[in-house]
Amino acid sequence: MPSDEGEGSQDMARALYEEGVAVLEEARRLRDERLLSRAVGLLRRCADAADTRVARCRRWTWR
């Protein structure tokens, strides 16, 4: 697989993870369920982006 393929999804996953962790820390500090829900949503999107990248790698490997 070319090294630049999937870079965008990796960058997006990293950004979502970092934002999710920051929101999670803030939610914990404030004990805010709304922020906790937002953090969970961001981290789920991060996992989805990572799964997409893994699926692309697998498809490339089997070609």
PDB file of N, CA, C and O in Angstrom:
ATOM      1  N   MET A   1       0.857  -1.176   0.000  1.00  0.00           N
ATOM      2  CA  MET A   1       0.000   0.000   0.000  1.00  0.00           C
ATOM      3  C   MET A   1       0.894   1.227   0.000  1.00  0.00           C
ATOM      4  O   MET A   1       1.862   1.282   0.759  1.00  0.00           O
ATOM      5  N   PRO A   2       0.590   2.212  -0.836  1.00  0.00           N
ATOM      6  CA  PRO A   2       1.382   3.442  -0.836  1.00  0.00           C
ATOM      7  C   PRO A   2       1.323   4.111   0.528  1.00  0.00           C
ATOM      8  O   PRO A   2       0.299   4.064   1.209  1.00  0.00           O
ATOM      9  N   SER A   3       2.415   4.725   0.919  1.00  0.00           N
ATOM     10  CA  SER A   3       2.492   5.282   2.268  1.00  0.00           C
ATOM     11  C   SER A   3       1.509   6.420   2.509  1.00  0.00           C
ATOM     12  O   SER A   3       1.097   6.645   3.646  1.00  0.00           O
ATOM     13  N   ASP A   4       1.123   7.150   1.445  1.00  0.00           N
ATOM     14  CA  ASP A   4       0.220   8.280   1.665  1.00  0.00           C
ATOM     15  C   ASP A   4      -1.250   7.871   1.648  1.00  0.00           C
ATOM     16  O   ASP A   4      -2.101   8.666   2.045  1.00  0.00           O
ATOM     17  N   GLU A   5      -1.577   6.651   1.198  1.00  0.00           N
ATOM     18  CA  GLU A   5      -2.974   6.227   1.172  1.00  0.00           C
ATOM     19  C   GLU A   5      -3.449   5.978   2.598  1.00  0.00           C
ATOM     20  O   GLU A   5      -2.785   5.282   3.367  1.00  0.00           O
ATOM     21  N   GLY A   6      -4.582   6.541   2.944  1.00  0.00           N
ATOM     22  CA  GLY A   6      -5.119   6.372   4.280  1.00  0.00           C
ATOM     23  C   GLY A   6      -4.579   7.356   5.293  1.00  0.00           C
ATOM     24  O   GLY A   6      -4.990   7.337   6.452  1.00  0.00           O
ATOM     25  N   GLU A   7      -3.665   8.216   4.879  1.00  0.00           N
ATOM     26  CA  GLU A   7      -3.112   9.192   5.821  1.00  0.00           C
ATOM     27  C   GLU A   7      -4.211  10.097   6.370  1.00  0.00           C
ATOM     28  O   GLU A   7      -4.203  10.436   7.554  1.00  0.00           O
ATOM     29  N   GLY A   8      -5.152  10.487   5.520  1.00  0.00           N
ATOM     30  CA  GLY A   8      -6.241  11.357   5.964  1.00  0.00           C
ATOM     31  C   GLY A   8      -7.074  10.706   7.045  1.00  0.00           C
ATOM     32  O   GLY A   8      -7.420  11.352   8.035  1.00  0.00           O
ATOM     33  N   SER A   9      -7.408   9.417   6.871  1.00  0.00           N
ATOM     34  CA  SER A   9      -8.217   8.737   7.878  1.00  0.00           C
ATOM     35  C   SER A   9      -7.424   8.537   9.168  1.00  0.00           C
ATOM     36  O   SER A   9      -7.993   8.576  10.260  1.00  0.00           O
ATOM     37  N   GLN A  10      -6.116   8.325   9.047  1.00  0.00           N
ATOM     38  CA  GLN A  10      -5.285   8.188  10.242  1.00  0.00           C
ATOM     39  C   GLN A  10      -5.220   9.519  10.994  1.00  0.00           C
ATOM     40  O   GLN A  10      -5.321   9.551  12.221  1.00  0.00           O
ATOM     41  N   ASP A  11      -5.052  10.608  10.255  1.00  0.00           N
ATOM     42  CA  ASP A  11      -5.021  11.931  10.884  1.00  0.00           C
ATOM     43  C   ASP A  11      -6.356  12.241  11.548  1.00  0.00           C
ATOM     44  O   ASP A  11      -6.395  12.788  12.650  1.00  0.00           O
ATOM     45  N   MET A  12      -7.471  11.884  10.863  1.00  0.00           N
ATOM     46  CA  MET A  12      -8.789  12.142  11.427  1.00  0.00           C
ATOM     47  C   MET A  12      -8.985  11.312  12.696  1.00  0.00           C
ATOM     48  O   MET A  12      -9.494  11.818  13.696  1.00  0.00           O
ATOM     49  N   ALA A  13      -8.585  10.049  12.658  1.00  0.00           N
ATOM     50  CA  ALA A  13      -8.723   9.195  13.840  1.00  0.00           C
ATOM     51  C   ALA A  13      -7.919   9.764  15.005  1.00  0.00           C
ATOM     52  O   ALA A  13      -8.394   9.792  16.140  1.00  0.00           O
ATOM     53  N   ARG A  14      -6.711  10.212  14.721  1.00  0.00           N
ATOM     54  CA  ARG A  14      -5.858  10.783  15.777  1.00  0.00           C
ATOM     55  C   ARG A  14      -6.499  12.048  16.358  1.00  0.00           C
ATOM     56  O   ARG A  14      -6.524  12.229  17.575  1.00  0.00           O
ATOM     57  N   ALA A  15      -7.014  12.918  15.491  1.00  0.00           N
ATOM     58  CA  ALA A  15      -7.640  14.164  15.957  1.00  0.00           C
ATOM     59  C   ALA A  15      -8.888  13.866  16.788  1.00  0.00           C
ATOM     60  O   ALA A  15      -9.110  14.494  17.823  1.00  0.00           O
ATOM     61  N   LEU A  16      -9.704  12.905  16.334  1.00  0.00           N
ATOM     62  CA  LEU A  16     -10.904  12.534  17.087  1.00  0.00           C
ATOM     63  C   LEU A  16     -10.532  11.950  18.447  1.00  0.00           C
ATOM     64  O   LEU A  16     -11.183  12.235  19.452  1.00  0.00           O
ATOM     65  N   TYR A  17      -9.482  11.134  18.470  1.00  0.00           N
ATOM     66  CA  TYR A  17      -9.030  10.538  19.726  1.00  0.00           C
ATOM     67  C   TYR A  17      -8.576  11.622  20.704  1.00  0.00           C
ATOM     68  O   TYR A  17      -8.972  11.627  21.869  1.00  0.00           O
ATOM     69  N   GLU A  18      -7.748  12.531  20.216  1.00  0.00           N
ATOM     70  CA  GLU A  18      -7.229  13.587  21.089  1.00  0.00           C
ATOM     71  C   GLU A  18      -8.352  14.471  21.618  1.00  0.00           C
ATOM     72  O   GLU A  18      -8.361  14.834  22.795  1.00  0.00           O
ATOM     73  N   GLU A  19      -9.305  14.820  20.742  1.00  0.00           N
ATOM     74  CA  GLU A  19     -10.434  15.638  21.190  1.00  0.00           C
ATOM     75  C   GLU A  19     -11.305  14.858  22.168  1.00  0.00           C
ATOM     76  O   GLU A  19     -11.760  15.402  23.173  1.00  0.00           O
ATOM     77  N   GLY A  20     -11.537  13.574  21.867  1.00  0.00           N
ATOM     78  CA  GLY A  20     -12.348  12.732  22.750  1.00  0.00           C
ATOM     79  C   GLY A  20     -11.749  12.615  24.141  1.00  0.00           C
ATOM     80  O   GLY A  20     -12.464  12.696  25.140  1.00  0.00           O
ATOM     81  N   VAL A  21     -10.441  12.426  24.205  1.00  0.00           N
ATOM     82  CA  VAL A  21      -9.766  12.318  25.502  1.00  0.00           C
ATOM     83  C   VAL A  21      -9.847  13.643  26.257  1.00  0.00           C
ATOM     84  O   VAL A  21     -10.075  13.654  27.467  1.00  0.00           O
ATOM     85  N   ALA A  22      -9.663  14.750  25.556  1.00  0.00           N
ATOM     86  CA  ALA A  22      -9.747  16.060  26.210  1.00  0.00           C
ATOM     87  C   ALA A  22     -11.152  16.302  26.765  1.00  0.00           C
ATOM     88  O   ALA A  22     -11.305  16.782  27.888  1.00  0.00           O
ATOM     89  N   VAL A  23     -12.167  15.969  25.980  1.00  0.00           N
ATOM     90  CA  VAL A  23     -13.551  16.149  26.435  1.00  0.00           C
ATOM     91  C   VAL A  23     -13.843  15.201  27.597  1.00  0.00           C
ATOM     92  O   VAL A  23     -14.530  15.577  28.547  1.00  0.00           O
ATOM     93  N   LEU A  24     -13.328  13.984  27.524  1.00  0.00           N
ATOM     94  CA  LEU A  24     -13.529  13.015  28.604  1.00  0.00           C
ATOM     95  C   LEU A  24     -12.919  13.523  29.911  1.00  0.00           C
ATOM     96  O   LEU A  24     -13.539  13.416  30.969  1.00  0.00           O
ATOM     97  N   GLU A  25     -11.723  14.068  29.840  1.00  0.00           N
ATOM     98  CA  GLU A  25     -11.083  14.616  31.042  1.00  0.00           C
ATOM     99  C   GLU A  25     -11.891  15.774  31.617  1.00  0.00           C
ATOM    100  O   GLU A  25     -12.045  15.890  32.833  1.00  0.00           O
ATOM    101  N   GLU A  26     -12.404  16.629  30.736  1.00  0.00           N
ATOM    102  CA  GLU A  26     -13.228  17.760  31.191  1.00  0.00           C
ATOM    103  C   GLU A  26     -14.528  17.255  31.816  1.00  0.00           C
ATOM    104  O   GLU A  26     -14.967  17.770  32.845  1.00  0.00           O
ATOM    105  N   ALA A  27     -15.144  16.246  31.193  1.00  0.00           N
ATOM    106  CA  ALA A  27     -16.386  15.672  31.725  1.00  0.00           C
ATOM    107  C   ALA A  27     -16.149  15.072  33.108  1.00  0.00           C
ATOM    108  O   ALA A  27     -16.972  15.222  34.012  1.00  0.00           O
ATOM    109  N   ARG A  28     -15.035  14.404  33.258  1.00  0.00           N
ATOM    110  CA  ARG A  28     -14.703  13.804  34.554  1.00  0.00           C
ATOM    111  C   ARG A  28     -14.495  14.896  35.598  1.00  0.00           C
ATOM    112  O   ARG A  28     -14.970  14.787  36.728  1.00  0.00           O
ATOM    113  N   ARG A  29     -13.784  15.941  35.210  1.00  0.00           N
ATOM    114  CA  ARG A  29     -13.506  17.040  36.140  1.00  0.00           C
ATOM    115  C   ARG A  29     -14.796  17.732  36.577  1.00  0.00           C
ATOM    116  O   ARG A  29     -14.971  18.044  37.755  1.00  0.00           O
ATOM    117  N   LEU A  30     -15.699  17.971  35.622  1.00  0.00           N
ATOM    118  CA  LEU A  30     -16.942  18.686  35.918  1.00  0.00           C
ATOM    119  C   LEU A  30     -18.092  17.767  36.332  1.00  0.00           C
ATOM    120  O   LEU A  30     -19.139  18.229  36.785  1.00  0.00           O
ATOM    121  N   ARG A  31     -17.878  16.446  36.167  1.00  0.00           N
ATOM    122  CA  ARG A  31     -18.944  15.465  36.418  1.00  0.00           C
ATOM    123  C   ARG A  31     -20.181  15.800  35.587  1.00  0.00           C
ATOM    124  O   ARG A  31     -21.302  15.853  36.092  1.00  0.00           O
ATOM    125  N   ASP A  32     -19.939  16.023  34.301  1.00  0.00           N
ATOM    126  CA  ASP A  32     -20.983  16.450  33.369  1.00  0.00           C
ATOM    127  C   ASP A  32     -21.329  15.299  32.419  1.00  0.00           C
ATOM    128  O   ASP A  32     -20.510  14.903  31.590  1.00  0.00           O
ATOM    129  N   GLU A  33     -22.550  14.769  32.548  1.00  0.00           N
ATOM    130  CA  GLU A  33     -22.974  13.639  31.716  1.00  0.00           C
ATOM    131  C   GLU A  33     -23.082  14.016  30.245  1.00  0.00           C
ATOM    132  O   GLU A  33     -22.826  13.183  29.375  1.00  0.00           O
ATOM    133  N   ARG A  34     -23.450  15.236  29.960  1.00  0.00           N
ATOM    134  CA  ARG A  34     -23.563  15.680  28.564  1.00  0.00           C
ATOM    135  C   ARG A  34     -22.195  15.657  27.884  1.00  0.00           C
ATOM    136  O   ARG A  34     -22.066  15.198  26.749  1.00  0.00           O
ATOM    137  N   LEU A  35     -21.183  16.150  28.581  1.00  0.00           N
ATOM    138  CA  LEU A  35     -19.822  16.104  28.045  1.00  0.00           C
ATOM    139  C   LEU A  35     -19.323  14.663  27.926  1.00  0.00           C
ATOM    140  O   LEU A  35     -18.608  14.326  26.983  1.00  0.00           O
ATOM    141  N   LEU A  36     -19.696  13.829  28.872  1.00  0.00           N
ATOM    142  CA  LEU A  36     -19.308  12.425  28.812  1.00  0.00           C
ATOM    143  C   LEU A  36     -19.893  11.768  27.563  1.00  0.00           C
ATOM    144  O   LEU A  36     -19.211  11.003  26.881  1.00  0.00           O
ATOM    145  N   SER A  37     -21.139  12.064  27.273  1.00  0.00           N
ATOM    146  CA  SER A  37     -21.784  11.528  26.075  1.00  0.00           C
ATOM    147  C   SER A  37     -21.071  12.002  24.813  1.00  0.00           C
ATOM    148  O   SER A  37     -20.883  11.231  23.871  1.00  0.00           O
ATOM    149  N   ARG A  38     -20.680  13.263  24.798  1.00  0.00           N
ATOM    150  CA  ARG A  38     -19.943  13.802  23.644  1.00  0.00           C
ATOM    151  C   ARG A  38     -18.602  13.093  23.482  1.00  0.00           C
ATOM    152  O   ARG A  38     -18.206  12.761  22.365  1.00  0.00           O
ATOM    153  N   ALA A  39     -17.907  12.860  24.587  1.00  0.00           N
ATOM    154  CA  ALA A  39     -16.611  12.172  24.536  1.00  0.00           C
ATOM    155  C   ALA A  39     -16.770  10.763  23.980  1.00  0.00           C
ATOM    156  O   ALA A  39     -15.967  10.326  23.156  1.00  0.00           O
ATOM    157  N   VAL A  40     -17.793  10.059  24.423  1.00  0.00           N
ATOM    158  CA  VAL A  40     -18.042   8.702  23.927  1.00  0.00           C
ATOM    159  C   VAL A  40     -18.306   8.735  22.425  1.00  0.00           C
ATOM    160  O   VAL A  40     -17.800   7.887  21.689  1.00  0.00           O
ATOM    161  N   GLY A  41     -19.089   9.700  21.966  1.00  0.00           N
ATOM    162  CA  GLY A  41     -19.360   9.829  20.535  1.00  0.00           C
ATOM    163  C   GLY A  41     -18.094  10.076  19.728  1.00  0.00           C
ATOM    164  O   GLY A  41     -17.901   9.476  18.671  1.00  0.00           O
ATOM    165  N   LEU A  42     -17.242  10.946  20.218  1.00  0.00           N
ATOM    166  CA  LEU A  42     -15.978  11.231  19.528  1.00  0.00           C
ATOM    167  C   LEU A  42     -15.080   9.998  19.479  1.00  0.00           C
ATOM    168  O   LEU A  42     -14.465   9.713  18.452  1.00  0.00           O
ATOM    169  N   LEU A  43     -15.009   9.276  20.582  1.00  0.00           N
ATOM    170  CA  LEU A  43     -14.151   8.091  20.618  1.00  0.00           C
ATOM    171  C   LEU A  43     -14.710   6.974  19.739  1.00  0.00           C
ATOM    172  O   LEU A  43     -13.946   6.199  19.164  1.00  0.00           O
ATOM    173  N   ARG A  44     -16.029   6.886  19.631  1.00  0.00           N
ATOM    174  CA  ARG A  44     -16.625   5.912  18.702  1.00  0.00           C
ATOM    175  C   ARG A  44     -16.284   6.267  17.267  1.00  0.00           C
ATOM    176  O   ARG A  44     -15.958   5.390  16.467  1.00  0.00           O
ATOM    177  N   ARG A  45     -16.358   7.553  16.935  1.00  0.00           N
ATOM    178  CA  ARG A  45     -15.988   7.981  15.576  1.00  0.00           C
ATOM    179  C   ARG A  45     -14.521   7.690  15.305  1.00  0.00           C
ATOM    180  O   ARG A  45     -14.158   7.315  14.190  1.00  0.00           O
ATOM    181  N   CYS A  46     -13.682   7.858  16.307  1.00  0.00           N
ATOM    182  CA  CYS A  46     -12.259   7.532  16.178  1.00  0.00           C
ATOM    183  C   CYS A  46     -12.095   6.048  15.860  1.00  0.00           C
ATOM    184  O   CYS A  46     -11.327   5.684  14.969  1.00  0.00           O
ATOM    185  N   ALA A  47     -12.806   5.198  16.579  1.00  0.00           N
ATOM    186  CA  ALA A  47     -12.723   3.754  16.340  1.00  0.00           C
ATOM    187  C   ALA A  47     -13.211   3.405  14.942  1.00  0.00           C
ATOM    188  O   ALA A  47     -12.622   2.557  14.272  1.00  0.00           O
ATOM    189  N   ASP A  48     -14.287   4.053  14.496  1.00  0.00           N
ATOM    190  CA  ASP A  48     -14.799   3.810  13.143  1.00  0.00           C
ATOM    191  C   ASP A  48     -13.768   4.198  12.092  1.00  0.00           C
ATOM    192  O   ASP A  48     -13.578   3.476  11.113  1.00  0.00           O
ATOM    193  N   ALA A  49     -13.105   5.325  12.284  1.00  0.00           N
ATOM    194  CA  ALA A  49     -12.080   5.768  11.333  1.00  0.00           C
ATOM    195  C   ALA A  49     -10.911   4.786  11.318  1.00  0.00           C
ATOM    196  O   ALA A  49     -10.359   4.497  10.257  1.00  0.00           O
ATOM    197  N   ALA A  50     -10.534   4.278  12.476  1.00  0.00           N
ATOM    198  CA  ALA A  50      -9.443   3.301  12.551  1.00  0.00           C
ATOM    199  C   ALA A  50      -9.849   1.996  11.886  1.00  0.00           C
ATOM    200  O   ALA A  50      -9.038   1.389  11.188  1.00  0.00           O
ATOM    201  N   ASP A  51     -11.092   1.548  12.086  1.00  0.00           N
ATOM    202  CA  ASP A  51     -11.579   0.327  11.444  1.00  0.00           C
ATOM    203  C   ASP A  51     -11.558   0.461   9.938  1.00  0.00           C
ATOM    204  O   ASP A  51     -11.208  -0.489   9.238  1.00  0.00           O
ATOM    205  N   THR A  52     -11.927   1.629   9.422  1.00  0.00           N
ATOM    206  CA  THR A  52     -11.916   1.879   7.985  1.00  0.00           C
ATOM    207  C   THR A  52     -10.500   1.756   7.449  1.00  0.00           C
ATOM    208  O   THR A  52     -10.286   1.173   6.386  1.00  0.00           O
ATOM    209  N   ARG A  53      -9.551   2.291   8.161  1.00  0.00           N
ATOM    210  CA  ARG A  53      -8.146   2.215   7.727  1.00  0.00           C
ATOM    211  C   ARG A  53      -7.668   0.763   7.713  1.00  0.00           C
ATOM    212  O   ARG A  53      -6.981   0.350   6.779  1.00  0.00           O
ATOM    213  N   VAL A  54      -8.020  -0.007   8.727  1.00  0.00           N
ATOM    214  CA  VAL A  54      -7.621  -1.415   8.783  1.00  0.00           C
ATOM    215  C   VAL A  54      -8.250  -2.183   7.632  1.00  0.00           C
ATOM    216  O   VAL A  54      -7.589  -3.011   7.004  1.00  0.00           O
ATOM    217  N   ALA A  55      -9.516  -1.918   7.350  1.00  0.00           N
ATOM    218  CA  ALA A  55     -10.193  -2.606   6.245  1.00  0.00           C
ATOM    219  C   ALA A  55      -9.513  -2.292   4.918  1.00  0.00           C
ATOM    220  O   ALA A  55      -9.357  -3.185   4.084  1.00  0.00           O
ATOM    221  N   ARG A  56      -9.110  -1.062   4.708  1.00  0.00           N
ATOM    222  CA  ARG A  56      -8.404  -0.693   3.474  1.00  0.00           C
ATOM    223  C   ARG A  56      -7.080  -1.435   3.374  1.00  0.00           C
ATOM    224  O   ARG A  56      -6.707  -1.899   2.297  1.00  0.00           O
ATOM    225  N   CYS A  57      -6.375  -1.547   4.476  1.00  0.00           N
ATOM    226  CA  CYS A  57      -5.094  -2.270   4.477  1.00  0.00           C
ATOM    227  C   CYS A  57      -5.313  -3.735   4.133  1.00  0.00           C
ATOM    228  O   CYS A  57      -4.541  -4.309   3.364  1.00  0.00           O
ATOM    229  N   ARG A  58      -6.340  -4.341   4.682  1.00  0.00           N
ATOM    230  CA  ARG A  58      -6.616  -5.750   4.404  1.00  0.00           C
ATOM    231  C   ARG A  58      -6.964  -5.955   2.941  1.00  0.00           C
ATOM    232  O   ARG A  58      -6.495  -6.907   2.317  1.00  0.00           O
ATOM    233  N   ARG A  59      -7.790  -5.062   2.383  1.00  0.00           N
ATOM    234  CA  ARG A  59      -8.144  -5.183   0.961  1.00  0.00           C
ATOM    235  C   ARG A  59      -6.901  -5.087   0.100  1.00  0.00           C
ATOM    236  O   ARG A  59      -6.751  -5.846  -0.857  1.00  0.00           O
ATOM    237  N   TRP A  60      -6.016  -4.173   0.421  1.00  0.00           N
ATOM    238  CA  TRP A  60      -4.794  -3.991  -0.359  1.00  0.00           C
ATOM    239  C   TRP A  60      -3.932  -5.256  -0.280  1.00  0.00           C
ATOM    240  O   TRP A  60      -3.362  -5.680  -1.284  1.00  0.00           O
ATOM    241  N   THR A  61      -3.837  -5.848   0.895  1.00  0.00           N
ATOM    242  CA  THR A  61      -3.014  -7.033   1.100  1.00  0.00           C
ATOM    243  C   THR A  61      -3.503  -8.214   0.267  1.00  0.00           C
ATOM    244  O   THR A  61      -2.695  -8.983  -0.254  1.00  0.00           O
ATOM    245  N   TRP A  62      -4.824  -8.360   0.138  1.00  0.00           N
ATOM    246  CA  TRP A  62      -5.384  -9.519  -0.563  1.00  0.00           C
ATOM    247  C   TRP A  62      -5.482  -9.339  -2.062  1.00  0.00           C
ATOM    248  O   TRP A  62      -5.913 -10.266  -2.749  1.00  0.00           O
ATOM    249  N   ARG A  63      -5.107  -8.205  -2.599  1.00  0.00           N
ATOM    250  CA  ARG A  63      -5.186  -7.986  -4.055  1.00  0.00           C
ATOM    251  C   ARG A  63      -4.117  -8.714  -4.781  1.00  0.00           C
ATOM    252  O   ARG A  63      -4.041  -8.638  -6.007  1.00  0.00           O
TER     253      ARG A  63
END
